[in-house]
Each structure stands twice: as structure tokens, then as C-alpha cells.
């Protein structure tokens, strides 16, 4: 059987390891690479529609926002400061240029970063201490 192996009378699917960067940035399931992580812009699905992976483990918390604040906002703020230093434009120029730059550098990276963090959680089996039994229950292979 293609992709399946018989173990103690049961059939279990084997999944090739996938890169969390590849799957996460594209919002694909970290196990099969075909289903999707997101249901909407940032809402995480309950499970993968292809392989059935339960996404209950997925909790990137404030990680995406921290990465965006630390790395993506810096070019936007530097742009606004350099605009002020070099051209000293009126406030409305800052509004018309700075607001779109800040929105683009903060909102657009959120989804790929959140997907990457969720995929990395799955790949590295990241969990709270003492939750090994819960991890095993969530990722038990279905017959």
C-alpha cells in the first residue's frame, strides 16, 4: 500500500517530514503539506481537511506579533524618520505615506509568521512540560 505500513494488524499512515518554513509560510498543514492551517486570515482551523491533523496543539500566542514588532516595523519606522529628516514634509504627507507603510509592514507578515510558528511547534513537538500524554492523544494515528 502506498504510504501505509501494517503494524500489529493495523494500518498507519507515514508522513515524510516537511520543512516548517515551507509549510508554515504557505499556510499548509505541517504533517501532509496539502491541507491548510488557516480558516480565514489568522483563525486556525480545528483540523486539517486532508490528513485530519488536530490543530489543538497550535498556540503561537504572541509570537507573530513580537516578530512583527521587532523586525518588520523597524523598516517602516526608519522610513518615516528618514522622510522627516530629509524632506521635513507636512503632517499630511506623513499620514499618506507612513500609515500605509506601517500597515503593510505589520499586517502582511502576521499570517506567514504565525503559520511558520505553528508548523515549527508540530515539527519540534513543542509542548508544555508534563503534557506528553496530551500530545500523544492529539496525534494518535487513526485506523
Phi, psi and omega in degrees: 000135184289118177079003181241154177221140180274122181232116178050043176081002178244163179249126181234137178280135174255132181247129176292140178297135180245153179290127177295332178291313181298309184286318185295314182296328179273355180074028181263157179302131181288346180267308184260336180076006182245322178283185183240150177275321191260147172239086188108200185286310181234353181287130180273135177295163174287322182203162177289135181283349181260303185259348178083011179302126179282123182270020179297337179287340189286108178214081179284354178053234182267007183307308180301318181295322179295314179299318180296315181296320184283325188245315186283328182284336184301312178298324179295315179292319178299319178302313182295317180295316180295323176300316180294316183294316187277323186244340184044058182283167175292167184301326184291333176291319175300318181296314183288335180256317186290318181298311177299321179297315180293321178295315180295322182278351179252319186275316184300321181283348185301312184296309179298323180292318178296317177299317179298317181294321178294315179296322178293324176300315181292311183298319183267003181053043180292132181202164175288153179300135177086010182248026180299319180298318178297317178302314181297321179293320181291332186246021177296134178290135179271144179285000000 
